[in-house]
Amino acid sequence: MPTLPLAQAAALYGVPASALRLMRGGHYTHVYRFSKDGADFVLRLMPRGEDQELIHLQATVHWLQYLVEGGALVPEPTPTKNGSRVESILHEGREWLVMTVSLAPGILAENLGLDRWDPLLFQELGRTVGTVHALSRKYIPPAGLRRPDWDASVNLFNHPAPEHEWLARKQAAVLDRIHKLPRGGEDYGMIHADLHFGNFIIDFSTRSITLIDFDDCAYGWFVMDLAVLLFDILVLYEGEERLEFAREFMIHLLSGYRSQSSISRFWVEQIPLFLKLLEINLYADLLYLEKTDHLDPWVAKFLPGRREKIEGDVPYVDIDFETLLSARPQKQAAGRARTGAAAPLKRVEPPPRRSGRTQSRQRPALPLWREIRSLIAVKLYLADRVSRDRAAKIAGQSGLEFLLDLSFYNIFPLEAELAELEKQHAQGDL
């Protein structure tokens, strides 16, 4: 296994390698947290290659810095001692890319308890996203620093044609309609492209929301980010009045959004189209798990009846999108906001963590499609269909990261093997 240039990466920010604390990473990305001068930071270390090009990372950092300077609540890129916000390290004949951003205080949105949600929070979420989109309309990247378009990069909306012919036909039909949509400057620009509830942090001391994890950012329609938010929350929501909740959520979200950025009824009416594409793409990754027991809670809620809904062209959520911009919140929802009572949102909780050494391991959410690939790797490993090393490769992780992640699913590897891998990691051999 290749070793990681942890000492070289840490030195760029004036801290020792021992200051780095491993966090859960992304696809081929190693993520560490460290503190310096009373502030917290996240360091991302990734091998340069097909999935991580220097020019694309520099483009992401340039956009983030532009958003920060414009007043958007996003992670601020941190310069190295050399004054660069992206560095390249040559280590044992391999090139690694390094970047660091500030770590916002607060609670990851997907970890909030029921009593913390209220309509005003959804409005604040809309304002935060609207601020980013308003700035994106004016953003002109330097020559050579343009991120790819959504259909030329890896993200939730861009998925290879499914293996099953019927599903591939459904995807192609939706994509045909999407590709005919206008790509005007007022409606199309840089977007987050992975804005699920694991990718923003809420600071209740200031009632502010910070968007995080811009790995998949791309040029796309602004409405795509709103579609991901609605898609994710409707999988997480377990209340009885699903349609009423979806409508109220969108009314509050759009109310906050429109305070910062414009959106026309035409684009709100396109949200069901993007929801259907998300539904097809995620189902294509998960359909082989339909007959599997002990599903992850998110997957267990998403899968039942999904094939029939896709085959029958059933809307992902059947609400009247045409009237959302002119609608007003129901008095009951407003009352919840004033009294502080919980909104009708119930989280699908992950399995309980075991006490002991692995319990302290931080696990920030992956982009949704990466989370799914991690789950697939775990299922294949447990079914003895692939080796541990092969499963780790499928998940885009090192052997140590994969074993540690098993504990999140309430699965615990042999202590001796885990201890040896942790020892190797501490010594920089992983």
N, C-alpha and C positions, 0 to 999 in steps of 0.2 A: 504494500500500500504506500502511496506517496505521503511524505510528511508535509505538515502545514507550516508555512513561514510565520508562525505566531510571534516570535521574537522580533522579526523584521517589521511586521505589521504594527505591533504595539509601539515599537520605537518611533514610528512615524508620528505618533501622538504624544510622545514623551511619557509613556507608562511602561512598566515591565510586563512581560508575558503573563506573569502570575496575577496581574490585575484583571485579566480577561476572564469572564465567566460565561461558559457555553450556554447559549440559548438554542431553542429549536430553530433550524434554518429552513431554507427553501430548497428548490431543486438545484443541486450542485452548489448551493451557497452555504457557507459556514458563518454563523452569526454569533457574536459575542457582545456582552455588555461590560462596560467598565465605567468607573467614576473618576473624575478629576476636578479638583478645585471646587468641590461641592456640587458639581453638575453630573448628570448621567448621560451616557452616550451608547449608541449601538454601532458596532463595527461589523461590516460585511466583507467577507473574504471569499473570492470566487475564482475558479480557474478560467483563464481566458480561452475561449473556444467558440463553437457554433452558437451556444446559448448565451454567451456573455462576450460581447464585443466591446472593446474599449470605447469606441465612438458612441455606441448606444448608451453606455453607462455615463459618459460625459454629457450626453444630451439630456439624460434624466436629471443629473445633478444641476445642469444649467437651468432647466425648467423649475426644479424645486427652489433654487435660489431666487429665481424671478418671482415665484409665488410668495416666498417669505418676504421679499422686499415690497411686494404689493399688499401685504397685510393678511395673507391667507394663513390659516393654522395648519401647517404641514411641518414635517421634520426639517430642520435647517442643516444643510451640508456643513461639515466641520473641516476646515483646512488642516493639512498636515503641517509639520514643522517646516516643510519646504514651501508652504503657501498654496499647495495644490489640493483640490477637493477630490481628486481621483488619482491614485498612484498605481503604478505597475511594479511588481516585484518579480525578479527572476530567482527561482529557488529550485535547485537540483534539476536544472534543465527545463523547468516548467514555468510559465508565466502566470502570475496571479494578479488579480485586480482587487484593490482595497478602497473602500470608502467608509466614512463614518458620518452619522447624523445625530442630532440631539434626540434624547428620549423624553417625550412629553409626560408630565405627571398625570395621574388619573387612573381610571379603571377601563380595561378593555370592554367594549360595549357588549360583547357576547357573554360576559361574566356578570352582568348586572342582575341584581335580584329584582323580583317583581315590583317591590315597593319603590323602586327608583325610577321607573318609567312613567312618563306623563306626556300629554300632547305637546307641551311647550318644548320638551326635549326633541321631539320629532321636528318641530319648527326650527330649532337651533341646528339640527342636522342639515335641514334644507338650506339654511343660511350659509353654513360652512361650505357645502357643495356648490351653492350658487356663487359664492365669492371666488372659488377656484375657476369655475367656468367663465365668469365675467372677465377674469384676468386672462384666461386662455384665448378669448376672442381677440385680444390685443397682442398676443404673444407672437413674436417673429424670431425664430431661432437663428443663431449665426450660421453662416454657410458651412454645410457639412455636419451640423449637429441636429439634424431632424430625426426624431423618433419615427419608427415605421407606422404605417396605417394598421388599423385593427385586424385587417384580413391578411396582413403580411407578417404578423408576429404571433407569439404564443399568448393566448388569453382565453377567458371563458367563452368568448363569442367565436373564436376561430378554432375549429375542431376538425380533424381529418374526417373524411366521409366514413360513416359507420360501416362495419363489416356486413351487417344485415341489410339486405337490399331494400326492404320495406322502409327501414329507418333512414337509409341513405336518400331515398326518394323524398321523404318528408323533409329532411334537412335541405335538400336541393331546392325544393319548392319555396321554403321560407327564405333561403339565401337569395333566390332569384328576385323576390319582392324587395328584400333589403338592398340589394345592389342597385336597384332602380331609384332609390331615394336620393334626393339632391344633396350634394356635399357643399353647401354654401358656407361662407365664412361665419355667418351668424349662428349656425347650428352645428358646425363641425369644427373640431379643434382638438387640442390635447385633453385627454380624459384619464381618469385613474384606471378604469377598465377592470377593476377587481374589488369593487366597493361593497363587500359584504360586511356583516357585523363584527367580524374579527379584525377589521382593518380601520377602526377608528377608536380613539380613546376619549373618555369623558372625564373632565375635571369638574367635580361638583363644587369646588371652592369658588370657581369663577363661572360655572355653568357654560363652559366652553367645550368644543369638540375639535380634536386634532385628527386629521386623516393621516394614516401611516401606510407603509409598504407599497411603494410605487414601482415595484419591479416590472409590472406588466403594463405600465402606462403607454399609451399609443394615441395616434390620431383617430378619432371616431366621433360619432354623434353624441352630443352632450347628454341626450336622453338615455343613452346606454347606462350611465352611472346610476340614474334613477331606477332603471329597470332592475339592476342587480340588487339594489336595496329592497325593493318590493319582493323580488323573487326569494331572497334569503329569509326575510322576516316571516313570509307566509309558510315556509317550511318549519321555522322555529315556533310559530304561534300554534297553540293547542286549544284556544278557546272555541266555544260553540258558534259564535257569530263571525265566521271567517270573512264573509263578504263585507259585513258592516265594518269590521276592523280594517280590512284592506282599504276600503273607501276613506275611512277617517284618517288612517295613516297617510294616504296620499294627499288628502286635503291639507293636513298640517305640514307635510313635507314640502308640498308645492307652495304653500303660503310663505314659508321661510325662504324657499328658493327664489321666489319672485321678488322678494325684498332686495335681492342682490343681483339677480340675472333674469333676463326675459326668457319666456318660453311660450310658443304659440299652441293653440289647441291642436293644430295638425300634428305636432310632435308628441304631444301627450297621447293622441290617438294611436301613435305608432308603438307605444309601450307594449301592448299585447304581442306584437310581432317579435320584439326582442325577447320577451318572456318565453315565447314558444321556442326560439332558437336556443336559449339557455336550457330549457327543459329537455330538448332533444339531445343536446350535446352532453349533458350530465347523465341522462339515461343511457346513452351509448357507452359511457364508462362503467355504469353500474349494473346493466341488465343481467350480467352473468351471475350476480349475487342474489337474484330474485328467489332462488330456492335454497339459499344459505341461511343457517340458523345464527343466532347471536350477532345480529347486525348492529353496527354503530347506530345510536339513536337518531341522528340526522338522516341516515340512509333508510332506516326502518320506517321513518315517516314519509320519506319522499317516494319510495318504490311502489307501495301497494296501489294497484290499479293504474299505474303510470302508462303501461303499454296501451291499454284500452283508451286512455285519454288522448294519447298521441295519435293512435290509429283513427280515432273518431274526430280528430281536429277540435277537441274540447278545449276552450280557452283555459289557460293556466289559472286565471281568476276572472270570473265573469261579472265585472262591474262596469258601470257606464263611464268610460274614460272621457267621453265627449263633454260631460258636465262638470268634471272635477275643478276646472279653473273658475267656474262661476258658483261653485258650491260653498256653503258655509259649514263650519264644524257644528256637530250636534251639541245641544246644551249639556247633555250628559257628559260628553267628552270634555267640554270646557269646565264643567263642575269638578271633574276628576283633577284637572290641572290646578284649580284653585284650592281644593282641599288637600291635595297631595296624595290622594288615594291611588292605588295601583291601576294602571291601564291594563286592559285584558290581554296581557302578554305572558305566556308561560314558556320558559326556556326548556329546550331539550337538553338535559344535563348529561355530561360525559360520565363514564363509569367512575366510581369512587377511587381515589388514589390510595395505595397501600402506604402505611407509615414506614419510615426507614429512609435509607439513603436516597432512593430515587424520588422521594416525595418532594424534595426541595428543587428539583429540576424545573426550570421555567419553560413554559410551552406556549409562546405566543402563536396565534393562529396563522396557518399557512393560507396562501391564496386557495380558494375553494377547490379548483381543479387539482392542485397539488396535494391538498388534504385527501382527496379521493384516491389519488395514485398511491399515497402512503397506506391508506386503508386496504387497497387492492393487494399491495405487497404483503401486508400482514396476513390477509386471508390466504394467499397462496402459500406463504411460509407455514402457517398452521395446518394447512391441508397436506403438507409434505410434498407439494408440487414443485417447489423450488428450494434451493439451498438458502442459508442465511445471507451469504454474500450476494447471491442473485437477487434476493428480495430487497437487500439494501440498495442495489443498483437500480432496481425498478423504482424505488422510492426516492432515488437521487440523493442518498445519504451515505455516510461512512458506516462501517459495521457497528461502531460504538453508538452512533446516533440512532441507528435502527433498533438496537437492543434497548436503549434507554426509552425510545418511543413505545416499545411494547408495553411498558408499565402504564402508559396512559390508557391503553385498552384493557388494563387489569390483567396483563399477561406478563409473567416474570421469568426471564431466562435464568440459566444456571448461574449462581452467584460467582463461582470460580471464573467462568468465562467472562462475565461482566467486569469483575474486579481486574482481570488481566487486561481487558481492553481499556478500562479507565486508566490503568497504570501506563499503558502505551501512549494514550492520549496526553497524559500529563507530561510524558517525556518527549512529546512531539513526534511520536512514531506513527500517528494516525492522521 
